[in-house]
């Protein structure tokens, strides 16, 4: 079974939040054996829609990272 959360984190690290991430994810859904089934199951388990679940998850990660840096800078830790 594919660990969809981990794969999405790896794609984000590799492609950043770009259209290439979306293209690679869609390619994996089409071409990697069992990936789409695992993705559908992951969506159901985590309350995401199949259509937008991966994008919602990516957006949550990005927002979380932005929030971390906002808090870091708020307390005088400018980079």
Secondary structure by P-SEA (a helix, b strand, c coil): ccaaaaaaaaaaaaccccaaaaaaaaaaaccccaaaaaaaaaaaaaccccccaaaaaaaaaaaaaaaaaaaaaaacccc
